[in-house]
């Protein structure tokens, strides 16, 4: 089944990206270690590309989305695919699994120990959503605008006292 997921994702997405945009994908087994491995993959990918502006946000969202895929999405024995895109208009993270249930953002009780994953993604990413795939399952994605402050000149550092000194 893993090759089916891989080929379907490649076929569905291969013509979506123009030549100068970058993307990288990796498959992860449905295990408790998958979120940590996905975080490492996202960090390594973004670091290789020199994309540091939203690295922490994307690492956090990768952890939450892959955790959801492992717990709620991918049936036993299936894989989870993680895709990172660097596009002209920003960065995108996708998590594909072969489960049928669409994720929903919840508002957990204050004392609840789970149920905050999509709430965290919603607060961290600039946009997120769910889309159908050609084969079984779904793609949950999060989009991130690049931090404009990284390209701006750093603010000057005055050593003079600020405010009224009289």
C-alpha positions in Angstrom: 0.0 0.0 0.0 2.9 2.4 0.6 3.8 2.5 -3.0 0.2 3.4 -3.9 0.2 6.3 -1.5 3.6 7.5 -2.9 2.7 7.3 -6.5 -0.8 8.9 -6.0 0.7 11.8 -4.2 3.5 12.3 -6.8 1.0 12.1 -9.7 -1.5 14.4 -8.0 1.1 17.1 -7.2 3.8 16.8 -9.8 2.3 19.4 -12.2 1.3 21.8 -9.5 4.6 23.4 -8.9 6.5 25.6 -11.4 10.1 24.7 -12.0 11.8 27.2 -9.7 9.7 26.2 -6.6 11.2 23.6 -4.3 9.6 20.7 -2.6 10.7 17.6 -0.7 8.6 14.6 0.6 9.3 11.8 3.0 7.2 8.8 4.1 6.9 7.9 7.8 5.6 4.7 9.3 2.6 5.0 11.5 4.5 4.9 14.8 4.8 7.1 17.9 8.2 8.2 16.7 6.8 9.7 13.4 6.1 13.2 14.8 9.6 13.6 16.0 11.1 12.3 12.8 8.8 14.6 10.8 9.9 17.6 12.8 13.6 16.7 12.1 12.7 16.3 8.4 11.0 19.7 8.2 13.9 21.4 10.0 16.6 19.7 7.9 14.7 20.6 4.7 14.1 24.3 5.6 17.7 24.6 6.8 19.1 23.1 3.6 17.0 25.7 1.7 18.1 28.6 3.9 14.4 29.1 4.9 14.7 30.2 8.6 11.9 32.7 8.9 9.1 30.3 9.8 11.1 27.2 10.8 9.8 27.0 14.4 6.2 27.5 13.3 6.5 24.8 10.6 8.2 22.4 13.1 5.4 22.9 15.6 2.7 22.4 12.9 4.4 19.3 11.5 4.4 17.8 14.9 0.7 18.5 15.4 -0.4 17.4 12.0 1.6 14.2 11.9 0.5 13.3 15.5 -3.1 13.7 14.2 -2.4 11.5 11.2 -0.8 8.8 13.3 -3.6 8.8 16.0 -6.7 9.5 13.9 -5.8 9.2 10.2 -3.5 6.5 9.0 -4.8 2.9 9.5 -2.5 0.4 11.1 0.3 -0.7 8.7 0.0 2.4 6.5 2.3 5.3 6.0 2.1 9.1 6.5 3.6 11.4 3.8 5.0 14.8 4.7 5.7 17.3 2.0 7.4 20.7 2.4 7.1 23.3 -0.3 9.0 26.6 -0.8 6.9 28.6 -3.2 7.0 32.2 -4.5 4.3 33.3 -2.1 5.5 31.4 1.0 6.0 28.0 2.5 3.6 25.1 2.7 3.5 21.9 4.8 1.3 19.0 3.8 0.5 15.8 5.7 -1.1 13.0 3.7 -2.7 9.9 5.2 -5.0 7.2 4.0 -7.7 7.7 6.6 -11.2 8.8 5.6 -12.2 11.0 8.6 -11.7 14.7 8.0 -10.1 16.5 11.0 -12.1 19.1 12.8 -10.9 21.8 15.1 -12.2 21.4 18.6 -12.4 23.6 21.6 -11.3 21.3 24.4 -12.2 21.8 28.1 -9.5 23.6 30.0 -8.6 20.4 31.9 -8.4 18.2 28.8 -5.0 16.7 28.0 -5.6 16.5 24.2 -7.7 18.0 21.4 -5.6 21.1 20.8 -3.6 20.1 17.7 -5.6 21.9 15.1 -6.2 24.9 17.4 -2.4 25.2 17.6 -2.1 24.9 13.8 -4.8 27.5 13.3 -3.0 29.9 15.7 0.5 29.3 14.2 -0.1 29.0 10.4 -1.4 31.8 8.3 -3.9 29.4 6.6 -4.7 25.7 6.8 -7.2 23.3 5.4 -8.0 19.8 4.2 -8.2 18.6 0.6 -9.2 15.4 -1.0 -6.7 13.2 -2.6 -6.9 11.1 -5.8 -6.7 7.9 -3.8 -7.9 7.1 -0.3 -7.4 9.6 2.4 -6.8 13.3 2.7 -4.2 16.0 2.7 -4.1 18.4 5.7 -2.0 21.5 4.8 -0.7 24.6 6.5 0.6 27.6 4.7 3.0 30.2 6.0 3.9 33.6 4.7 7.6 34.4 4.9 8.6 36.7 7.7 9.1 40.1 6.0 11.3 41.3 8.9 14.1 39.0 7.9 14.8 40.8 4.7 14.5 44.3 6.3 17.5 46.1 7.7 17.9 45.6 11.4 16.8 48.5 13.6 19.5 50.9 14.7 20.6 50.6 18.3 20.8 54.0 19.9 22.9 54.2 23.1 21.5 57.5 24.0 18.9 57.7 26.8 15.3 57.5 25.4 12.4 59.7 26.4 12.4 62.9 28.4 15.8 63.5 30.1 15.1 67.0 31.6 
